Amino acid sequence: MFTPENELGVIVVFAQEGPRHGFHIKAIQAAFPDAVVEKGGVSYRAEFEFRASSFDQHGHDYRKCDLIICWDNDRNGSCILPILALSEQDWAATDLALPMEVERKAYYWRRRALVAERTLRIERAAQSEPIARDRNGKPMLYRCDFPGCLFAARTQNGLNAHKRAHKPPTKVGQVPTDQRS
């Protein structure tokens, strides 16, 4: 069997192996969700990913998808949607039971809240230290040093563009108002 190295490869494997296990692609598109697949007369909105965790990294909506089809299921059971991991021998035997709509909504909003909390922690760290750094010591956030400003940028260029907004342009020879005595 062909071993994929990316999301497109996962689509190829599913197109080859799916019909042997009763799956048929009914529609495919570039937008989310990637496809509508059918098994046993039931249609599923499916998203193809190389790794199942990419579903979250791409910001996909759990309320608008029924099935994640991937090569590597690195989620360790922490997903409300069924996951077909094509690298596993028994992938076709995966239980395709779908969660109730209210469960999808709760899961979606819980995930959104976790992302918001992580963002808040990053912003608080940026306020307490001039620059947040990653494990290798590289800057992750650049904090504005203007008094009272809470802005933090991911790049130095973004910070420089923000800082220009604090200082109105001056005419040649004119002293900025914050430097007058």
C-alpha positions in Angstrom: 0.0 0.0 0.0 1.1 3.6 -0.8 2.4 5.4 2.3 1.3 9.1 2.4 3.5 11.9 3.5 0.8 14.6 3.6 -2.9 15.3 3.4 -3.1 14.7 -0.3 -1.5 11.3 0.1 -4.2 10.4 2.7 -6.9 11.2 0.1 -5.1 8.9 -2.4 -5.0 6.0 0.1 -8.7 6.5 1.1 -9.7 6.6 -2.6 -7.8 3.3 -3.2 -8.7 1.5 0.0 -12.1 2.9 1.0 -14.2 1.1 -1.7 -12.9 -2.2 -0.5 -14.4 -1.5 2.9 -17.7 0.0 1.7 -16.7 3.7 1.6 -17.5 5.8 -1.4 -16.5 9.4 -2.0 -19.7 11.3 -3.1 -18.2 14.8 -3.3 -14.8 16.4 -2.8 -13.8 20.1 -2.5 -10.9 22.4 -1.5 -13.0 24.1 1.2 -13.8 22.6 4.7 -15.0 19.9 5.0 -13.0 18.2 2.3 -15.5 15.6 1.2 -18.8 13.8 1.6 -18.2 10.1 2.0 -20.8 7.4 2.2 -20.9 4.0 3.9 -24.0 1.8 4.1 -26.3 4.5 2.8 -25.2 7.0 5.4 -23.4 10.2 4.3 -20.6 11.8 6.4 -19.0 15.2 6.0 -15.3 14.3 6.2 -12.1 16.2 6.7 -8.8 14.7 5.5 -5.6 15.4 7.6 -2.2 13.8 7.7 -2.3 13.9 11.5 -5.7 14.0 13.4 -4.4 16.9 15.6 -4.1 19.1 12.5 -7.9 19.4 12.6 -7.6 21.7 15.6 -4.4 23.4 14.3 -6.4 24.4 11.1 -9.2 25.8 13.3 -11.9 23.5 11.9 -15.4 23.5 13.3 -16.5 20.3 15.0 -20.2 21.3 14.4 -19.7 21.1 10.6 -17.9 17.8 10.2 -18.8 14.2 11.0 -15.5 12.3 10.4 -11.8 12.9 10.4 -9.8 10.7 8.0 -6.1 10.7 8.6 -3.0 8.7 8.4 -1.7 9.2 12.0 -4.2 9.4 14.9 -2.2 11.3 17.4 -5.2 12.4 19.4 -5.1 9.5 21.8 -8.9 9.2 22.0 -9.5 12.9 22.9 -11.9 13.7 20.1 -15.7 13.7 19.9 -15.7 12.8 16.2 -14.9 9.4 14.8 -11.4 9.2 13.4 -10.4 6.8 10.6 -6.6 6.4 10.9 -5.7 4.7 7.7 -2.3 3.5 9.0 -4.1 1.2 11.4 -4.9 -2.3 10.3 -8.5 -2.2 11.5 -9.4 1.3 10.5 -12.5 0.2 8.6 -13.9 -1.2 11.8 -14.0 2.2 13.5 -17.3 2.9 15.2 -18.9 5.7 13.1 -21.5 6.7 15.7 -22.0 10.4 15.6 -22.4 12.6 18.7 -25.6 14.5 19.3 -25.7 18.1 18.1 -25.7 19.4 21.7 -22.5 17.4 22.4 -20.9 18.8 19.3 -21.7 22.4 20.4 -20.5 21.8 23.9 -17.2 20.3 22.7 -16.7 23.1 20.1 -17.2 25.8 22.7 -15.0 24.0 25.3 -12.2 23.9 22.7 -12.7 27.6 21.9 -12.5 28.4 25.6 -9.2 26.5 26.0 -7.7 28.4 23.0 -8.9 31.7 24.6 -7.3 30.7 28.0 -4.0 29.9 26.3 -4.0 33.2 24.4 -4.7 35.0 27.7 -1.8 33.3 29.4 0.5 34.3 26.5 -0.7 37.9 26.7 -0.2 38.0 30.5 3.3 36.7 30.1 4.0 39.4 27.6 2.9 42.0 30.1 5.1 40.7 32.9 8.3 40.4 30.7 9.4 42.5 27.8 9.8 39.5 25.5 8.4 35.9 25.9 10.9 33.4 24.6 10.5 29.8 23.3 12.7 26.8 24.5 15.5 27.8 22.2 15.6 31.4 23.5 14.0 32.8 20.3 11.5 35.7 20.9 7.8 34.6 20.5 6.2 37.9 21.5 7.4 41.5 21.4 5.8 43.8 23.9 5.1 47.4 23.3 6.9 49.6 25.9 4.6 52.6 25.5 3.2 53.5 29.0 -0.1 51.8 29.6 -0.1 49.9 26.3 -0.8 46.1 26.5 -0.1 45.3 22.8 2.2 42.3 22.0 3.2 41.4 18.5 4.5 38.1 17.1 7.1 39.8 15.0 9.4 42.7 15.4 8.0 44.3 12.2 4.5 44.0 13.7 5.6 45.7 16.9 7.4 48.5 14.9 4.2 49.1 12.9 2.2 49.3 16.1 4.6 51.7 17.8 4.3 54.2 14.8 0.7 54.6 15.8 1.7 56.0 19.2 3.8 58.8 17.8 2.1 61.2 15.4 4.4 62.4 12.5 6.2 65.6 13.2 7.1 68.4 10.9 10.8 69.2 10.3 12.1 71.2 13.3 8.9 70.6 15.4 9.4 69.1 18.9 7.0 66.2 19.7 4.4 67.2 22.3 5.7 64.5 24.7 9.1 66.1 24.8 8.1 69.7 25.5 8.8 71.1 28.9 
